[in-house]
Amino acid sequence: MWDTVADFGKIIVADLVLSGDNALIIGMAAAGLAPELRKKAILYGMVVAAVLRIVFAIIATKLLGVPGLLFVGGVLLIWVCWHLYKDIRAHTDARAEEALHQADDSEQGYQGAPKRTLKQALIAITIADVSMSLDNVLAVAAIADGDTTKLVFGLGLAIVLMAFAATLIMNLLAKYPAISWLGLAVLLYVAFEMLYRGIMGCETGIGTMFGFLSEAQCVPTGKGGGH
């Protein structure tokens, strides 16, 4: 029971701290548009991010069971942690909060002749959403470890937070940076757990795949002995 509660807690923290980049890119892209186009850009950005998370979740759930890819996922999550660390140091959450606030206020942000079209802004948002949705899904999929309920919860929460509470979340993270540091610690734990299972796992580990680990030495791939 407590393992399940802990996993849901990890998912909530991961969703919170990984939403900063998404909010910053969408807010900055929208703030550079004419005021009447901003809400369309923000809505489109949220919809694309939601769709990408669903698609990536389906793919990730299948791929993490392929021998060797759990290890690759752990390496990618370490890379995500490094970028999150740099974001925390660069106060990305505060900048994201300001960008979203400007985009939502027709009296703020860019007021001159259009520097870019709505199409150009939407393309930029989509490209950014691809990488940012991938890191969120990778973290949630790793924590869920094949549990559909946890995966759906994580995806649903991420989408709800983006759609209805993006500015509130950025304000919270900007005001209490300790939450971001806690999130980084959680993601590092998840990443190293993935690396461990990606090396030592009986079914998906590279240890047995490349022959430097015997089947007697390997460990069950699932958390706590598998499902």
C-alpha positions, 0 to 999 in steps of 0.5 A, a space after each residue: 500500500 505504502 509503495 503505491 502511495 509513494 509512487 503516486 506522490 512521485 508522479 505528482 511531484 514529477 508532473 509539477 516540476 516538469 511543467 516549467 519548460 512547457 509553460 515558458 515556451 508556450 507563454 513566450 511564444 504567445 506573448 510575442 503575438 498580437 493580443 487577439 491571437 494569444 489565447 489561440 496559441 496557448 490553447 493550441 500549445 496545451 492541446 498539442 502537449 496533451 496529445 503528445 503525452 498520450 502518444 508518447 505514453 503508449 510508445 514508452 509503455 511498450 518500449 520500456 519492456 524491450 531488453 536494453 531500453 530500460 537502461 537507455 530510458 534511465 540515461 535519458 532521465 539523467 539528462 532530463 535531471 541535468 536540464 531541470 537542475 539548470 532550469 532551477 538555477 536559471 529561475 525558469 519557473 519565475 520566468 514562465 510565470 511572468 511569460 504566462 501572465 503577459 500572454 494572458 494580459 492583453 495590455 502586456 507582452 508585445 504590442 507592435 506590428 506582428 513579429 511572427 504569424 500564428 502559424 510560426 508561433 504554433 510550429 515553435 510551440 509544437 517543436 518544443 512540446 515534443 521534447 518537453 512532453 517526452 521527458 514528462 512521459 518518460 518520468 511518469 512511465 518509469 514510476 508507473 512501471 507498467 501500472 496502467 492506473 498510475 500511468 493514466 493518473 500521471 498523464 491526466 494530472 499533467 494535462 489538467 495542470 497545463 490546461 487549468 493551473 499552469 500560471 498557479 503552478 509556476 507561481 507556486 514553484 517560483 515562490 517555493 523553489 524547494 519544491 523544484 529541488 525535491 522534484 529533482 531529487 525524486 527524478 534522480 532516484 527514479 533515474 538511478 532505479 531505472 539504470 539499476 534495473 536496466 543493468 541488473 534486470 533478468 528480462 530487460 537488463 543489459 547485464 544478462 543481454 551482454 553476458 556479464 551477468 548470470 541469470 542467478 545474479 540478476 534481479 526481477 525487472 519490476 519494482 519489489 519483485 515484479 508484478 
